[in-house]
Amino acid sequence: MLIRRTAAGAMVGVLVALVAGCQGSDPATSDSLGSTPTPTPTATSVTPSPVVTPSTPSTPSTRSASTPVSTIAGLSSAKILAKTQAAAKAATSVRMKGSMTDDGDRIVLDIGLAKAGGQGTMSINGAAFSLIVLDKTAYLKISDKFWRAQIKKKADADAVIGLVGGRWIKTSLTDKDLGELAAFASKPKFFDTLFEPTGTLRKTAPRTVDGVTAIGLRDTDGTLWVDTVTARPVRLESSGTDALTFSEYNQVTTPKAPPADQVIDGKALGM
């Protein structure tokens, strides 16, 4: 099963390009509100991934005690995959949390995905940023550590940090590069191509995964664990420590845009 490594790699390129655009701006022409704090979501952080708070905390499974133990375990792997693809698309929202590696970059994320947008936090090699996507608009709040990791000259990094001033950067997803951001904070865009098998698909024996009775679908890339009752994805495991978990279905609300006084237009930064 693919963990969307292509999009993850593109995300790194997008943010590096963003940094380059900011370096091309003139700090003297923009106001400064101070240094950029490390993004902090509204809930308690969970190491190593910052946490975004869904609307209502809950356990991964919300089935009642009277629900049958299994309804799909006896199906073929192909039929189970078809059901889990349908179940994932049918859900109105989901919380996605985990980590992946792309071309040597370690990406950790915790994002609430809804149909009209999403929000959460990501880090690349330990350098974090917050993300909000609403339809065709994205807001990014980037930590000092991220700026300094991408801008090698301290004076240039200091200038960009002072220019942004701790604010959210507003940009449009109509940009061919920045459009990749939507894949990480928009449920339809992420789920539409997420569960695509590579090579022969094999079914594993059921086991408990994140508190849910699940059956595994294994291919050459890894294993997708599926709730045996709801057919919803529970956990996607790949090589090494790469894994994404899916929980809190239909409980994540569409985010709101940051307050206007906390936003800077990306056009002012050369984006």
C-alpha positions in Angstrom: 0.0 0.0 0.0 1.3 3.4 -0.9 1.8 6.0 1.9 1.7 8.8 -0.7 5.4 9.2 -0.8 5.3 11.2 -4.1 3.1 13.9 -2.5 5.3 13.9 0.7 8.4 14.5 -1.4 6.6 17.2 -3.3 5.6 18.9 0.0 9.3 19.2 0.9 9.9 20.8 -2.5 7.0 23.2 -2.2 8.2 24.5 1.2 11.7 24.9 0.0 10.4 26.9 -2.9 8.3 29.0 -0.5 11.5 29.7 1.5 13.2 30.8 -1.7 10.4 33.2 -2.5 10.5 34.7 0.9 14.3 35.2 0.6 13.6 37.2 -2.5 11.4 39.7 -0.6 12.7 43.0 0.8 12.2 43.0 4.6 12.3 46.8 4.6 9.0 47.0 2.7 7.0 44.9 5.2 6.1 45.3 8.8 7.6 42.9 11.4 5.8 41.6 14.4 8.7 39.6 16.0 10.0 36.1 15.6 8.0 33.1 14.5 7.1 30.7 17.4 7.1 27.0 16.8 3.5 26.1 15.8 1.4 25.0 18.7 -2.0 23.4 18.1 -4.9 23.7 20.5 -4.4 20.4 22.2 -1.6 18.7 24.1 1.4 17.7 22.1 2.3 14.1 21.7 6.0 13.4 21.0 7.3 13.3 18.3 4.3 14.6 16.5 2.4 17.8 17.4 -1.3 17.1 17.9 -4.3 18.8 16.4 -7.5 18.7 18.4 -10.5 17.1 16.8 -13.9 18.3 17.8 -14.7 15.4 20.1 -12.1 13.0 21.5 -12.9 9.4 21.2 -11.5 5.9 20.9 -10.8 4.7 17.4 -13.8 2.4 17.4 -17.4 3.6 18.1 -19.2 0.4 17.4 -21.8 -0.8 19.9 -21.4 -3.9 22.0 -24.1 -5.6 19.9 -22.3 -5.2 16.6 -21.2 -8.5 15.1 -17.5 -9.4 15.6 -16.7 -9.7 11.9 -18.5 -9.0 8.6 -15.7 -8.8 6.0 -12.9 -11.1 7.3 -14.2 -14.0 5.1 -14.1 -12.0 1.9 -11.3 -12.0 -0.7 -8.5 -9.5 -0.4 -9.8 -7.7 -3.5 -13.3 -7.4 -2.1 -12.1 -6.2 1.2 -9.9 -3.5 -0.5 -12.9 -2.3 -2.5 -15.0 -2.0 0.6 -12.4 -0.1 2.6 -11.9 2.3 -0.3 -15.6 2.9 -0.3 -15.8 3.3 3.5 -12.9 5.7 3.6 -14.5 7.9 0.9 -17.9 7.7 2.6 -16.7 9.1 5.9 -17.1 12.9 6.3 -13.8 13.3 8.1 -10.9 11.5 9.8 -7.9 12.1 11.9 -4.6 11.0 10.3 -1.5 10.7 12.3 1.9 9.1 11.8 5.2 9.4 10.0 6.9 8.5 6.7 10.3 8.8 5.0 10.8 10.3 1.5 14.2 10.6 -0.1 15.9 10.7 3.3 13.5 13.3 4.8 11.5 12.2 7.9 8.0 13.6 7.8 5.8 13.5 10.9 2.1 14.6 10.7 -1.1 14.9 12.7 -3.9 16.3 10.6 -7.7 16.4 10.8 -9.1 15.9 7.3 -12.6 17.0 6.3 -14.3 17.3 2.9 -14.0 21.1 2.6 -10.6 21.4 4.3 -8.4 20.4 7.2 -5.8 21.5 9.7 -2.9 20.1 11.7 0.8 20.0 12.1 3.7 18.5 10.1 7.4 18.4 10.6 10.2 17.7 8.2 13.4 16.4 9.9 12.1 17.8 13.2 11.4 21.3 11.8 7.6 22.0 12.2 4.9 24.0 10.7 1.1 24.3 11.0 -1.3 24.0 8.1 -4.9 25.0 7.4 -6.6 24.3 4.1 -10.0 25.8 3.2 -11.1 25.0 -0.3 -8.6 26.7 -2.6 -6.8 28.6 0.1 -3.9 27.5 2.4 -2.5 29.0 5.5 1.0 28.1 6.7 2.6 28.9 10.1 6.2 28.0 9.9 8.6 27.6 12.9 11.9 29.4 13.3 13.6 26.0 13.1 12.1 25.3 9.7 13.2 28.7 8.3 16.7 28.2 9.7 17.0 24.6 8.3 16.2 25.8 4.8 18.0 29.2 4.8 21.6 28.6 5.5 22.8 32.2 6.0 21.8 33.4 9.5 21.3 37.0 8.4 18.9 35.9 5.6 17.0 33.6 8.0 16.7 36.4 10.6 15.3 38.7 7.9 12.7 36.3 6.8 11.6 35.5 10.4 11.3 39.2 11.1 9.4 39.8 7.9 6.8 37.0 8.6 6.6 38.0 12.2 5.0 34.9 13.5 2.0 35.2 11.3 0.1 32.7 9.1 1.2 32.9 5.4 -1.9 32.9 3.1 -1.5 31.4 -0.3 -3.6 29.9 -3.1 -3.8 26.3 -4.0 -4.3 27.2 -7.6 -0.5 27.4 -7.8 0.7 24.2 -9.6 3.3 23.5 -6.8 1.3 24.7 -3.8 -1.6 22.6 -4.9 0.2 19.6 -3.3 -0.6 21.1 0.1 -4.2 20.2 -0.4 -3.3 16.5 -0.5 -2.3 16.8 3.2 -5.4 18.7 4.4 -8.3 17.7 2.2 -9.9 14.3 2.8 -11.0 13.6 -0.8 -7.7 14.5 -2.3 -5.7 12.3 0.1 -8.0 9.3 0.1 -8.7 9.2 -3.6 -5.3 7.6 -4.4 -4.1 6.5 -1.0 -5.0 2.8 -1.0 -3.5 1.5 -4.2 -1.9 -2.0 -4.0 1.6 -2.7 -5.4 2.1 -6.2 -6.6 0.1 -9.2 -5.3 -2.4 -8.4 -2.5 -2.6 -10.9 0.3 -5.0 -11.2 3.3 -3.6 -11.7 6.8 -5.2 -13.2 9.9 -7.2 -10.8 12.0 -5.6 -9.1 15.0 -6.2 -6.1 17.3 -4.8 -2.9 15.9 -5.1 0.3 17.9 -7.9 -1.3 19.9 -9.9 -2.4 16.8 -10.3 -5.9 15.5 -8.7 -5.6 12.0 -7.7 -7.7 9.1 -4.5 -6.9 7.1 -4.1 -6.4 3.4 -0.5 -6.9 2.5 1.4 -6.1 -0.7 5.1 -5.5 -1.5 5.0 -2.0 0.1 3.4 -2.8 3.4 0.1 -3.7 5.2 -3.2 -1.9 5.4 -5.2 -2.9 8.5 -9.0 -2.6 8.1 -11.7 -2.6 10.7 -13.5 -6.0 10.2 -16.9 -4.4 11.0 -16.9 -1.0 9.4 -14.3 -1.7 6.6 -12.7 1.6 7.5 -8.9 1.9 7.3 -7.3 1.7 10.8 -3.5 1.7 10.2 -1.2 1.7 7.1 2.2 0.3 7.7 5.2 0.4 5.4 8.9 -0.4 5.6 10.7 0.4 8.8 8.8 2.7 11.1 6.6 4.3 8.4 3.0 4.2 9.5 -0.2 6.2 9.4 -3.2 5.7 11.7 -6.8 6.7 10.9 -9.2 7.4 13.7 -12.1 9.7 14.9 -14.1 9.2 11.8 -16.9 11.7 11.2 -15.8 13.8 14.2 -13.3 16.3 12.8 -14.9 19.7 11.9 -13.9 22.0 9.0 -11.4 24.5 10.4 -11.8 28.3 10.3 -9.4 30.8 8.8 -6.9 32.4 11.2 -7.8 36.0 12.4 -7.0 38.6 9.8 -4.5 40.4 12.1 -2.5 37.1 12.3 -2.2 36.6 8.5 0.3 37.9 6.0 -0.5 37.6 2.3 1.9 35.3 0.5 2.1 37.9 -2.4 4.0 40.2 -0.1 6.6 37.5 0.2 7.0 36.9 -3.5 4.8 33.9 -3.6 
